Amino acid sequence: MHSQAHLNFAAPRRAESVVVRDGANGSVTIGAVVAVTHAPDEWLLLDGSLQGALSSPQWSYGGQDGSLTAFVNHDTFGLAWLQPVSSLELSLIRAGSGTVTTVANPTSGAEQMVVSTAHPVRLLRSVAYQRGWTADLTPLGGGAVRVERVEQLGLIQAIRVPAGRYRVVWRYAPKGLIFGGAITVGSAAISAALAAFVVLDRRRRRMTRPARRRDGSARAPDESVASSRRRLARSRRRM
């Protein structure tokens, strides 16, 4: 059964959330949420990526950072923590063993993490997930660097870390930046190929250009060769 519920405020009020309860069984499914404003007169459909994700008491309004709205996640172990690799959702169940320490690069100040674990784990980072994030895993005992694609777990970032000790560096490269870089490299390659073609074409034309007589008329290729031979013969007789 579908029904509509209307909530009217006589004056503007700030709220972190609107909680809907069904007195019969205690559960209710919320579909589309529409907010109607009078100044200006408009209808707002609340169906963004955060719709239904910032539930209380885990999340609360944290204030404004310029034009951005900040929310506080109360169910975390700080900036980063480890969960079992089998966990498919955000939880406060830590991995049985392992540690993660956040440090800063002494030169650039970029954020780095050091993970030490005896078995594969999932590393969670309390930063909003967005496509384009990857993580470089460098074994502290030596070895090749692994590049892991960042996954979404709830609203935050997560990667899988194998057993061992690793330095983790997070990197962000928007899809548009990668596409633009590919276009730039391709354009440079095409320009270089065109320049090489022009140089080779000029050289070919000079090599095949017919010789000229003193009156300016063109000589045939065999006539030019014959004239060169006669000049060489005369120079030999003079010697």
N, C-alpha and C positions, 0 to 999 in steps of 0.2 A: 504494500500500500504506500502510495506517495502522498506527501502533504507538504505544505509550505508553512514556515514559521516566520513571523515578522517581529523584529526587535527595533523599537523606536526610542530615540533619545531626544528629550526636549532641548538639550544643549550639547555641544560637542564634548566628548569624553575620551580620555586616553585609556586604552586597554591593551594588555599584552595578549589576551586570548579571550575567546568566547566559548564557554563550556556548555554543551547541550547534553541533557540527561533525559532518559525515558523512565518515568516513574514505574512502569510496569515490569520491565525486565532489566533495567539498568544499562542497556546498550542501544545505540542508535547509529545509523549510517548517514553520514553527511555527504551530499552530492555537491552540486555547484552552489557557491556562496556569492551572492550579489549584494554590493553595498550601494545605496542610493544617497547621493548628496544633493543639497539644495543650493549651495553657493560654491561653485557653479552647479547648475542642475545637470547631473550626469549619473550614469549607471556604471559601476565598476565590477567586473567579474573577477573574483579572487581565485585564480587558477594557476598561479605561478609555480615555479619549481619548489618553493618552500611551503606550498600549501599543505597543511596537515603534518609537516615534518617538525615544526618547532613546538612540540607539545610540552605542556607543563606537567610536572615540576622540573623535567630535565633541562628545558630551555627557558630563559627569561630575557626580557628586554634589558639591554645593557647601555643604551644611550645612542647618541649620534656622533659619528666621526666625519665631520664635514657634511657632505650630501649622502653619506652611507649610514645605514642603520646597523648597529651592532647588537648581537644576541650572545648570551653567555650560556655555555654548556656546563652544567653542574655534574654530569656523569662522566668525568674523565680522570685520568691519572696524570694530568699535567699536559705538556706540549706533545709528548709521545709516550707510547707504551706498547707492550707486546701482548698479543692474544694467540690462542691456539690457531694453527694454520687451517684447521677445519671450520673455524667460526665464519659464518656467512653474514652476520649482522653485528652491529655495534653492541658490545656488552662490557661489563666490568669484571669478567672472568679472565684473570691474567694467565699467561703461559706458565707452565710449571717451573721452568727455570729460564734464566736469561736476563740480561740487563740492557738498557738503552740509555746513553748519556748524550746530551746535546751540548755541542761546543761551537765555537766560532772560529773561522779561519783567521789566523793571526795577521795575514796580509790583506785579504779582501773583506774580512768580516762576514763572509757568507756563512749561513747556517749549515752545520754538519752534525751528523749523529754517528755514534760508535755503538754498534750492536754486537753483543757477545751471547751466543746461544749454543746449547748442546744438541739441539734438534731444530728442524724447520719451524718457523713461527711466522706470524703476520704482524708487521710493524704498522701501527696506526699513528697518524700525524693529525693533530687537532687543527687542521686548516681546511677551509672549504674546498671540496673537490671541484675541479674544472678540467675539461679536456685539454691536453697539451702538456701535462706534467709527466715527467719521468724521473727515475732515481738511478744514480750511478752507485754500484756496490763494488768497493775496492777491497779485496782481501788484505788484511793487515799482515798476514804471513807471506804475502807475495802471490802473484797470479794475475790472470786476465780480469779486466773490469767487466762486470755484468751490468747491463742496462735493463731495468725493470720498468714496465708500464704501470703507472699508478692506477689503482682501482678505486672505485667508489664504495664506501661502506657507510651506509646512512648518508650523512651530509659531508663526511670528511674523507681524507685520503688514506690509502692503505697499500702496502706492497708485501710481497712474499720474500722472506729472507731465509736462505738455506742455513744449515748448521755451520758454525764457525764464527770468526770475528771479522767484522766489516766496517769500513767507513762509508757512510751513506751521504750522498750529496744530492739534493733535490734540484731539479732544473725545470724551467717552464719555457716552452716554445710554442706560441700560438700557431694554429694551422695556417693562417694567412701569412705569417712570417716565413714559414717553410715554403709555401707556394710561391711567395714573392722572390725568395732566394733562388729557387729553381728557375724561375723566369729570367732572373738576372744572369745566372750562370749560362743558361741557354742562349741568351742574347749575345753575351760576350763570345761564346763559341762560334755563333753564326757570323759575327763581325770579323773575327779572326780568319775564318774560312774565306769570306769575301775579299779581305785584304790580300790573302795569299793568292787567290785566283787572279786578282788584278795585276799583281807583280808578275806572276808566271805568264799571263797573257801578253804583257808588255814585252817581256823577254822573247816570247815566241814571235811576236811581230817584228822585232828588230832583227832576229835571225833569218826570217823569211822575206824581209823587205828587199826588192830588187835593187841592184846597183844603178847608178845614174851616169850618163855620158856627160861630156863637158857642156853640151847644149841643153842639158836638163832632161832629155828624154830617157825613158827607162830602158835598160838593157835586159835581154833575156838571160836567165840563169846560166845557160851554157856559154853565152857570149861573154858574160862577166868572167867565167872561169878561164876561157880562152885568152882574154885580155890580160888576166893576171899571169898566165903562163908566159905570154909574150914579154911582159915587163920583166919577169924573172929571168928569161933567156937573155934579154938585152943587158941586164945588169951583170950576168955572168961573163958575157963577151967583153965588156969593159974591164972586168977584173983581169 
